[in-house]
Amino acid sequence: MWMLNLRKWRGKIQEWLDEDIMEGDLSTHSLLTPQDREKAWIQAKEDGIVAGLWLAKMVFEEVDPSCQIQVLVEDGSPVKRGDVLLEIEGPMLSLLAAERVALNLLQRMSGIATLTQQYVNLVKDYSVRIVDTRKTTPGLRGLEKYAVRMGGGFNHRFGLYDAAMIKDNHIKAAGSITKAVQTLRANLPHTTRIEVEVEHEEQVEEALSVQADIIMLDNMSIEQMKKAVEKINKRAIVEASGGVSLQTVREIASTGVDVISVGALTHSVKALDISMDLGRRKNIIESDA
């Protein structure tokens, strides 16, 4: 599975289950016995793009390996309200113990995938990539960036370790864009690309003069971006960042930038509404009729 260490996530799942269950579920252990078995249905309660089904399955498996689980759709698939995503059969104690952790992960990852696809669809007739940022939930970056890809987006750098980016504070520390780039070039492997964040036209010119590989236009107006793209003229990859929303992304794409980075994909996403029901499958559509 793309860029995911499954062993790592199994260990994390155990931590998350310990956080929720601790010494035991005070409600279910008073009401149920280990012999009480049932079938559970995990359903989408709104339309969206699903991501994290394999992870939800792992949660149930970690709680109780005897659970029989069927994953009915693939990650990255569009789902409609009422669609069943997983069927699980097993002890009711186990199903209820796993429910919240499994749903929390599935809902958040699906929310990210759904929002990402909304951005991607808005700019699909432009030659531009929608990418994420490092504005992720600590400990969940790998999962959240995976969800972005399931929504049709792309990943920016994973951390400070896998790309060299000169931002405003680096420029202040070095004294100038030129000094910062020259210092990095003298110390980094020749295979490392260097990205420079710029805020105005003079910085664009300076970044070009030192042959930055990627130039990020930070919080520029549409007119400023158009001028910058013209000036750069394919001599560097152009990234737009800051002030990106569903309302502005299409106009930003029209400026000719190559990449649009969107922090909102992960830092302020709305979870997709997904629920689990025990017993007879609930028809969500009919129940609202």
C-alpha positions, 0 to 999 in steps of 0.5 A: 500500500502506497507509502504506508508502513502497516506494522507502524499503524498496527502499533498506533491502533493499539495506542488509540484503543488503549486511550479509549478503552483503558480498563474496559467499557463500563457500558457493554460489559454490564449488558453483554456477554462474550457469547453475544454475537451480531453483524455490524454495518458501516454505512456512508451517511453522505456522498463523498470519497472514501479513504481508510477502509483498510485501517478501519478493518485493522482496528476491528482485527486488533480488537478481536481477530475472530471478527469476520470482515468484508470490505465492500468498496475500494479506497478512493471510490465515490460513495453515495449516502446509504452505501455500505462500506464494511460488514463485520460479524463478531462478538458484540463486545468487540464490535462496540469496543472497536467502533469509535476508533475505526469510525474516527479514522475512517471519517477523517480520512474520507473527509480529506479525500472528499475535500481534495476531490472537490478542489481537483474537480474545480481545476481539472481543465487546467494543467495544475496539481493540487497538493497538501502541506505540512499542516497535518495532525501530529502523528497522523501525517502519513494517513492524511497525506494518503487520504489526499492521494485517494481524493486525486491530489498530490503530496508536497514534502512529507517533512523537513527532511525530504525537500529544501524550502527557503521561507521568509524566516530562512531569508531573514536568517541568511540575509537574502535569498541569494545567500540562502540558496548559495549556502544550501547548494554548497552543503546539500547533495546535487540531487536536492531541489531547492524551493524559495518562497517569495512575496513580491516581484523583486524576490521573484527576480532574485530567486530566478537569478540564483536558479531556484528550482521551485518558486512559491508565490506566497499570498500574492494577488491574482494579478501579481501571480500572472506577472510572476508566471510570465516573468518566470516563463518555465524557468522554474516550477511555480507554486501558489500558496496562501488564500486558497479556498474552493471559491478562489482555486479556479482563478488561481489555476487560471494564472498558469501556476504549476502547483497549488498547495492547500493547507485546508485539505488537512488542517480544517477538514470536515469529517465525512458522516459515516456510522455503524449499526448493529443487527438488521441493516438500516436503510438510511434512505428509506428511514428519512422518507 
